[in-house]
Amino acid sequence: MDNSVYSFMKETLTEEYIFNKKILNVGSKGFQNNIKEHILNFKPLKLIGIDIVNCQDVDIVTSVENMLIHFTECEFDLVLCNDVLEHIFDWRTAINNIKKVCKIGGIIIITVPGIDFPRHEDPGDFWRFTAEDFKLIFKNFFIIDLFESQNRKIQGISTNFQGTYLIVKKLSNGLIDLQNYNIRKI
């Protein structure tokens, strides 16, 4: 998680989104301790981290594509997915699963590198999502905030690379068909 994503998360994750809420962090391997500490200060009911590798802050080793084996639909009040989607080849299943595990009235927060961000293979780097992509992918959600910003930092160094940031509220259980929607492959 780079500094700009950290700042966005710290500013966004308020008591309203966290207190007494069940939270899922998708891709928790890179979860910074100071963000985790920030979340825990607001006393969530539960904070669960998933990732494909077993390490600190990973409670369940699973992919987002297979997480429905571990969780039920409408289980979480808040789902975080920061700088992960670009690494998931089957992004359609990943996004649909994120939508499924979020409760009606729940919040999803996603960050991704922008279209000009350099490749970073960990474990792969396949896609670049824009604000326009997220408008279509989450058209059946209420968009609380959606923006692209410049000057994302890589290893603490400012760049002119872009990032896309999304906060949505789930309105219903209906999913839209993403099979015919294409994202920029890199």
N, C-alpha and C positions, 0 to 999 in steps of 0.2 A: 504494500500500500504506500503510494508516494505521498509527499507532504500535502499536495493539493487535495487528494482524496481524504487524507486524515483531517484536514481543516474542514472540509465539507461535512464529513461524518460527525465531527465533534460539534459543529454548529447545528446540524440537523437533528441529531439524536438527543432530544429533550425528554424531560420527565413524562410528558404527554405520551410519547411513543414507547416508553420503557417501563414505567412503574407498574408492577404487578402483571406484566405481559409475558407471554411465552414467545421467545425469540429464536429464530433459526439463522445461523450464519453459514451461508454456502461458500465454501472455499476458505475455511478458517485457518489453513496453514500459514498464511501471511498476515493473520490478525495481529495487529500491534497491541502490545500489552497496555499501552496508555488508552487505546480505544476501549479495550475490554474493561479496564478499570473505570473509565468514564461511564460505560453502560452499567456496570455493577454498582456504581454509586447511586444510581436511580432505582435500585432494588427491583430488578425484573423477577417475575415468578420463576422463570427458567431461561437459561441461555445455552443453546446446543450448537456446537460447531461440527460441520461435516467437511470432509475433504477426501481425496483419493489416496492420500498418504497418511500414515500414522505418525503424528508428532504432537508437540505441545499445542493446546487449544483445539485439538480434534477429538471430539467425543465419540463420533461414529465414523468409521472408514467406509465411505461409499461415494459413488458418483452421484451427481445431481440427476442423471438420467435414471438411476436405480433407487433413488431415495424413497420412493413410495412403498418399498419393501419395509422400511423402518417407520414411516409416518403415515398418518391418515389424512384424508382431505380435510381442509378447513381446521387444521390443528394449531397454526401459529398466528399470533397477533401482528408480528413483525418479521419479515424475511429480508435479510441483508445479502447482497451479492455484489461484492466489490472487486472489480478487475479480474473476473472469472470467466464471463461468457465468451470472451474472445478465444479462450483455450478449449472450449467444448465444441467438438466437431458437430454433434447433433444438437445444435442450439435450439431447435424447435421443441424437442422433447424436454430439454432443460427448462426453457421458459414456461412451457405448459405445466411442468411439475412444480415449479416455483409458484405459479398461479394457483394450482390445486391445493397446495399445503397451506396457503394463506386463507385465513378466515374471511368471511364476508364482513366488510368494515375494517379489515386489516390493512396493513401498509407494506409495500414492497419498495425497497431502496436499492437501486442498481447504479453502479458506475462502470464505465468501460473507457479504454483509450480511444481517442478519435482516429479519423481516417488516415491522418498523416503520422501517427505514432509508429515508431520503428518496431519491427518484429522482435518478439522476445519469447523464445521457445521454452516454455516451462508449464506443462510438458509439450505443448504445441501452441501455435498461434495461427488461427484460421480466419477470423472475422473482424470487421470494423463496423460498429453500429453508429448511426447518427440519430439526432433528435427526431428527424422525419421517420426513421425506421421505428423508433419507439412509439411515436404517435399512432402508427398503424398497428403495431404488435399489441399495444395496450389500449386500443380504441374502445374496448368495453369496460375500461377502468376510469376512475376520475383522476386526472392528472393534477397533482398538487404542485409539482415543480418539474420542469424539464428544460435543460439548457446545455449548451456546449460552451466550453471555456477554453481559452488559450493558456499558455504558460504552465502546463503541467510540469512537474519536476521529475527528473530521473536521477535516482541516487542523490537527491538533495540539490541537484543543479537545475536551475531554471532553463526551460526550453520554450520554443514556440509551438510545441505539440499540443494538440487539442484533446479534450476529454469530454465525454457525454455523461450527464448526471440526470437521474430520474427518481422521482418520488410519486407513487401512485397509491390510490385507495381502491380496494376490491369492492365492486358494487353487487356482483352476483356470481354464481358458480358457472355460468356459461363460458365456454372457450371459443375462440375464433379459430378457423382453419388456417394454419400457418404453412401448409405444405406447398402452396404456390407462391409464397413470398420469399424473395431472395435477398440476402445480405451480401455486402462487399466481401468477397473472398480475397485474402492476401497471399 
